Each structure stands twice: as C-alpha cells, then as structure tokens.
C-alpha cells in the first residue's frame, strides 16, 4: 500500500466500513521509551521472551517483501515495528494512523531497537494527510494556529512543552518545600490592581456589575498574609488588554509569592535560589543559551541600582522636560509618555534593559514607579527590584507597604496619573488589621520557559498563543 493517505472519498468509505470494529480502549500498554530500552539490551537479531503492548501513531513506513517496517511514536519516543505479515496479516495502514500493537522487544539484524509485532489493531483512522513528516511543520504561522500538527510532527516542539511542564512542577516543588501554601484567588475581580495595565472588562450578569479579568494576583494574596497564612503563592493566568511582542501575550502565566517577615533582599536571595534550583532540575545545569548569549543562572546574580544604570546611560534626571529632551536627542518618540514616571520607564526599557544580558537584579526604584513598595532611607526611592536575563525582564518584587495610610496615599497619587492604579479601599481596610513586614515577587512563567528552552519568542512556549484573525 502507498505511504501517503488515500484520497478522502476512498479513505472515508473504507473508514465507514471499519469504524464499528475499532476498539474503545487499549489498556495495559507500556511507554515506547521503556520498550526501546529493553530492546537496546539485546543482541542484533535477538528477541525477548515477554510480550509488550504499545500504542501510538504510525509516522513512517518501509517495506521489504513480507517484512514491513513501521515507526511508532508516542509521547515518550519512537520505536521501529517489525511486522512479518506471516504473523500479523496484511498491514493496511496510512501514515498518521493511531494503532495498538502487541509483540516482543527485539533488535533488527542491523541493531535497531524494535518491537517484533504479533498483533496490530487500528485505534483511530487519519482522514487528512499529515504535513511532511521528515522536515516537520515549518510554516511558523501554521505551527501556532494548528499546534496539534506542530506537536505531531516536530519532536522539538513536544520537547519544549514537556520542558515547560517540568519547569512548572519544579517551581511548585521548590515553593512547597519552603513552606509556602498554594492558593487560588479570583480571576474575575470588582477592582483590578497590582500593576500598571489596561484590563479586560466583562459583565457579571448575576451581580449586574462590570468586572475585570485580573491583571495580577497581588492584592488578594496580601490579604492572605493579613489573615495569617504567612507564606502563600499562586501560579495561574493573568490578563492585560495590551499589545503583543516577542515577550508579551495578553493572556500569560505568572507565579506570585508573598512571604511574611521578609524584605526585598530576602526575596532577591529566594528568587536566585529558585531559578537556579529549577534550572538544575529541568536541564541538569544552570548554563543556558538565550537570544544569542550563553548565560549562567547560578547564584549570585549581578546587582545594579536603577539610578546608577540610568546615570551610566546619561538619562538620570528628576526634571521631566530635561529627560524628554535627552530622549528626543536619541530619536525616542515620547508622545505617549505623559509623566516623569512614563519617561523614566521608557528610558529604562529602551536603553538599560537591552544591556542586562547576564542575570541581573535592578533595584531601588523611584517611588513614582512603585505604588506598593516601602521606601528606603531615602523617601523618594523604594525597595523594589526587577530581574533580567538576556535583556528580558523575568519579574518584579517589592518590600510591601503595610501602612494603610501610606497605601491609601499612594493609591490617591496614582489615580491622578494616566494608567495609574485605580485604588482598592477594601485592600486598605485589610491593612488596618495589621500586615507583617512582607516581601513579594511576581515571576513570568512564559518568560522563564523562553530562557530555559532557548526560545526567542513567547509564542514558542505558549501552546495556543493569541493571534490576529486570518484575513
């Protein structure tokens, strides 16, 4: 039989005749990788005594007379199937069919780990031809829009998303081991807060009120610190109704944690420890290749004060018009920057961030950029840091404000600025019951996955990224 699937009308007719006979389950199967490991221990031409059952997708076919060779792929790997038609009967399959097989681990005469098949049954019939299974799905847009095909034919894509899953597991394992409680807070919120961002808005019919998809989990998690849980984290989705770029998606995954009786220096140390621990668990090393640079995620990270970083670029000044002029001299469009804080952030993202290639902690921020952070000895500077790898910001952290009057004043200040925090009286009320000194941090899961997988765009580590509608 030809290697390519039949025309749709022929395949459909044959499928109609056979679908009733296809089983609804295929129990007691082994992983391909485990059977392959058994076969690797045999001599060429050898065959084990015990029978194994495998299931997966047929991704290649070769034939030599009565002997048919198939490549079977499951999530764990690939193995060759040795199908002697005198044992199995005719092999009536197309590339992409899902099959269950029974047989014994073996090695071909050429030493290829295999399964010598005694019985084969069709579990699901392919109806549309697969892309080129040798070169994979190479059209980038098609890979994002039809991720299921990308995963089917590109082993690298499967490996990247398995890496991401292991990374998330490792983050949870670290935080659980340090005594943090994983919690869940509302995604639909009557007020949004915890960052400078435009929210998505929806209407809550049962309450007859507009609600917001959360932009951060921060304010609810800190309520739990007030409630005495002391160490909490949440790993989940946040939503910001803003632009897309190589590092931005409107729907993204974050982990935020809050730790009572800690400050931002304690949080710096914990972040370094977590990232290094996760890298070692997932990659067995702390060195990675990211955006053309080889960097080491091990401790300690470089530390630079934000003011010193801007001074090094000739961009530190408290005068908004002076800073705007300096940016104009560098051909930066500041038409959307309405405040001194906007201009500082623009200077930071345009000239400081790209230079932070080695793992770096940028700390001590102007109070205007940080409505939730406690001041240092200088009331104009607060205990905040952001951390970077390869010129990409991975996250943000503070020593949290726990004075309700100061927090209320910060909210009031932000309400007067475009894009500022709208304020949350209920959160301020919670602070009036007393919140211990607290360190908090938010880490972008998607961005850390980019670093560990060595990917240049966030869409390569998000299974179903947001895309513009087809024209």
N, C-alpha and C positions, 0 to 999 in steps of 0.2 A: 504494500500500500504506500502511496506517496506520503512524504513527510509533512506537506502542508495540509491544512484542513480542507475538506471538500467545499464546493460551493454551498452557500447557505441553504438552498432549497433541498439539495441532496442530503446534507447533514441533518437538516430538520426532519426530513422524512425518516431517516434511519433512527434519529433520536426518539421520534414518536413511537417507533416500534419497540425500542429497548428501555424506555424510561421506567416502565412499570416494574421491570425486573431489577432495577438498581437498588442496592440496599440503603436503608435509612441511617445506618451507623456502621462503624468499623472499629470495634473495641480491641483492647489488648495489644495495641501497636507499640513498637519501640521507636525511639528517635533515630533518624538516619545516621547521625554522628556516632551514636553508640554502636550500631551495627557495623559501620565503617571501621571503627576502632577494633572490633572483633576480627574483621576480615584482614586488617593490616598485620595481625599477628600470625597469619597463616603463610605457608609456602606457596609460590606460584603454582597454580593448578590444583591447590588444595581446597577442601570444602569441610566446614564444621559439621558437627553432628546434630546440633539443636536447631529447631525451626524458629524463625523470627517473622514478625508481621510488621510491615511498613505501609505508610500511606503518604501520598504527596502528588506532585504534579509532574507529568512527563515533559521534559524540556529538551530532549534530544533523542534521535533515533538513528541507528546504524544497522545494517543487515548483512549477513554472510550466509546465504543458503538457509538452512533450517535454524540457524542461530541468529536471534535478534538482540541487539544491544540497545537498552533504553537508559537515559539518565533520569533518575527520580530525585526531585528536590522537595525538602520540607524546610521548616524554619531553622533546623539545626545544621543543614548542609546538603550535600549532593552525593549520590552513590550510583554506580553502574548496576543495572539489572541484566543478568544473563538469562535470556529467555530461549530455552530449547523448545521449539514448537512441538517436538515429540512428547514433551512433558506438559506444556502449557496449552497446547492447541494453537490455532491461528491468533496472531496478535493484530487485532482490529482496532487500532488506536490512532488518534491525531495528536500532534504536538499541542500541549496545553491541557489535555485530558487529566482529570484527577482520578487516581487509581489506588486500590489497595492490593498488596501483594503478600504472598507467603512463601518462604523459602529458607535457604541456609546461607549464612555468611560464607563467602568464597573469595578466592583470588583467581583472576584470569591467568592464562599462561604467560601473559606479558606483565603480570604482577599488579594489575589494577584491582583495588578492593571492590568487591561486588556482592550482590545477593543472587544466588542461583535460584531462580523462581520456579516453584512448583505450581502455584495457583495465582491467577491475576483476575481482578474484577473491576469493572468501571464503576466509579462512585459519582462522578459529575462530568458531563459532556461539554466541551468547549463549543461555542456557537459562532464566535467571531475570531478570526486569526490573530495570534499574538504578533507584536512587533518582532523585528529581527532579534532572535534570542542570543545571537553571538555578540552583536555590538550593543545590545540593550536599547532602551528608550532614550535617544539622545536629544530629542527636541525638548528644550528646557521648559517651555510653556506647557507642553503636553505632560511633562513629568509632574508639574504642580496641579494641573487640572484633573489628571487621571492618575492619582497617586497609586491606586491599586495596581495599575500596569507597571509603574515605576518599580514598585516593590516586587512584582512578579519577576521582572527580567533583569533588574540591576541589583546584584548582590551587595554592592557598596551602599546603596540606599537602605537595604534591610539592616546592614551592619550599623549604619549611622543611627537609626531609630532604636535599635537594640541598645546601643551605647547610651542614648538619651534615657531610656528606661532604667538602665543600671545606675546612671548618674542620679536620677531622682530617688531611687532606692537607697543609694549611698548617703544622700543628703538626709533623708529621713532617719537612717540608721545612726548617723552621727548625732543629730539633734535628740533623738530618743535616748541615746546612750548618755547624753549630757543632762538628762533630767527634764527636758522640755516636753510639754504636752501638746500634741497636735489637736487643733480645734477647728471649728467651722464657723464663719461669721456670714452675715447676709451679703448676697450679691446684689439684690435689689435694696436700695437704701433711700430713705426720705431726704437725706442730705448727702452730698458727696464731699469727700475730703481726703487728706493725706498726700496731696501733691498738687502741682500746677498743671491742670489738664482740662480739656473740654470733655464733658461726659456724654454718654449716650442716654437719651431720655425715653422713658416708656410710660404708659398709663396703667395704673393698678385699678382694674375695674371694681374689685371687691371693696376697695377703700375710696374709690373715686378721687384719686390723687395721682399726680405725676411723681414717678420715682426715677432713680438714676441707677444705671449699672455702675458698680463700684469702680473707682479709679485706683483704689488701694484698700488694704485691709487694716491700715494703721489704727484708726480711731477706735474701732471695735476691739482690737487686740489689747490696746492700752486700757480700755475699760476692764478687761480681764485681769490686768495687773492690779488695778484698784481693788478688784474682787478677791485678791489673794492667791491667784494661781501662780504668780512669781516668774515662771518661765513658760512661755507659750510660743507656738508658731503655727502658721497656716501656709499651705502650699496649694495654690489654686489660680484661677483665671482672674485677671483684671481687664478693664476695657477703657480705652481712651479714644475719643472720636477725633482723631488727628491723622496726620499724614503717614505714608508708608515709605520705608527706605531699606537699605541693606540691614539695618539693625532695629527697625520699627515695624510692628504689626499692631493694628488697633485692638486686637484680642491677643493677649500674651499671658505667659505664666510667670508668677513670682513666688518666691518664698520670703515671708517676713517673720522675723522673730523678735521678741521683746524679753529682756532679762532684768528682773528687779535687782537692785543693789549693785549695778554695773554702770560704767560710763563709756564714752566713745572709745577710750583707749583699750578697755577690756574687750569691747566689740571688735576693734581692729584685730586684736590677737585672736579672737574666736573666728573671725572671717578667714584670716590666714590659715588657721588650723583646719577649718572645714574644707576650704578649697584644695589644700594640699592633700588632705585625707581622701577626699572624693577622687582626685586625680589618680592617686596611688591605687585605690580600689578598682577604678574603672579601667585605667590604662597601664597599671603596674609601674608608673613613672610619674614624675612631675614636670618633665620637659615636654613641650608641645610645639607644633608648627602652626602659627596662626597669622593670616594675612601677610605672608611672605617673611615672617620673623620667627626665629626659634627662641622661645622664652621658657623660663623655669618658674613654675608656680609655687615652688617651695618657699618656706619662710627663711628670712624676713623679707617683706616687700619694701621697696623704696618708699620713703615718706617725704612729701613736699608740701609746704604751706601754700594755699591758694594765692595769697597776696604775693609771695615770693615768685611763684610761677608766672603771674601776670607782670610783675616787675621785670622779670627776665625777658619778657616779650615787649617791654616798653608800653604796657597797656594798663598799668595800675594808676588810677586817679579817682578821687571821690567826686570830681566835677563831671556831671553828666554830659555837658556840651563839649568839654575837653575830650572825654572818652569818645564821643560820637565823631569829633573831628579826627582823632587818631585812627579810628576805624575807617572813616572815609578815605584817608590817605592810603589805606591798604585795599581800597576798592571793595569795601564791605558795604552792602546795602542795609542800612539801619532804619528804613522807612517803617518797619513793623515793630521797632523797639520803642516803647512808649515811656519807659522809665529807666533810671540808672541801673536797676537790677536787671532789666532786659538787656541792656548794653553789656553789662559785665558777663552775663550768661552767654551772649553772642561772642564776646572776646574769648571766653573760655572754650567754647565748642569749636571755634574757628582756628585758634592758634595754640592753645595749650593741649587740649585733648589729643590731637594727632601726634604730638611728640611723646606721649606717655606710652611707649612701646613695651618696655619691661614692666612687670607687675608693679603698680604704683598706687599709693594711698595719697590722695589730695585732701588736705584737711584745713580746718579753721576758716569758715566761710563768713562773709558779711551777713549781718542779721537780716538784711532785706531779702536775701535769697532763701532764708531758712526759718519759716514761721513756727516750727515745732522744736527747735534746738535751744538748749540752755546756753547762756553767754559764758565766755571765758572771762579772765580777769579784765579784759577789755570789753565793755558793754556793746561795742559795735561789731564784735567778732563772736561767733557762736561755735559750739563744739559739734561740728558736723564733718563728715568725710564722705567722699566718693572714691571708688576704686576702679582701676583701669587695667586692661591688658590689650596690647596691640593697638592702642589708640581707641579702644572701645570701652565705654563705661559699662561696668557689670552691675553696679549697685550703689546704694546710698545709705548713710547711717547717721544717727544723732545720739547725743546725750539728751534725753527727752525733757521738755518743760514739765514740771509737776506743780507749778504755782498757778492756781486757777485765774488769779487776777492778771498775771503776766500773759497767760494764754489768751484770755479774753482780749487784752490789749493788742496782741499780735493779730488775732482774727480781725479786729477792727481796722488795724493798719492795712491788712491785705484786702479788705473789702473795697478800699479806695483805689485799688490798682486793677488794671485790666488783666483778667486771667488769674486774679488772686483767689485765695481760699474764701469760700462763702461764709464760713463760720459754722459752729455747731454748739449751740447753748447746752444741749444735753451732755455733750462731752465735757464742757466746762463744769457743769454741775457734778459730774462724776469726779472730777479732780478735787472738788471741795471736800470730798470724803478722805482725801489723802492718798497720793500715789507715791510709792517709794522711789528713790533715785533709780532711774531705768535707762538702759542702753537698748536701742532698737536698730534693726537693719532690714533693708529690702534687697534681695538678690534676684536678678533676672535669670530665670531658668533657661529660656531660649538662648540668651547670650552666652551663658556658661557652656551650654551644649555646642554653640558655634566654636568656642575656644577649644574644647576637648576633642571635637570631631574635625577641627581644622577647616571649617567652612566659612566662606566669605560673605554669605548672605543668610539672613534669618529664615528665609523660605526653605532652605535646605534642611532645617532641623525642626520645622513645624509640619506635621503630617498634612494638614489641609489649610494652607495659608490663604489669607484674603487676597482675591484677585479682581481686577476690573472685569466687568461683564464682557463677553465676547462681542465684537462689533456685529 
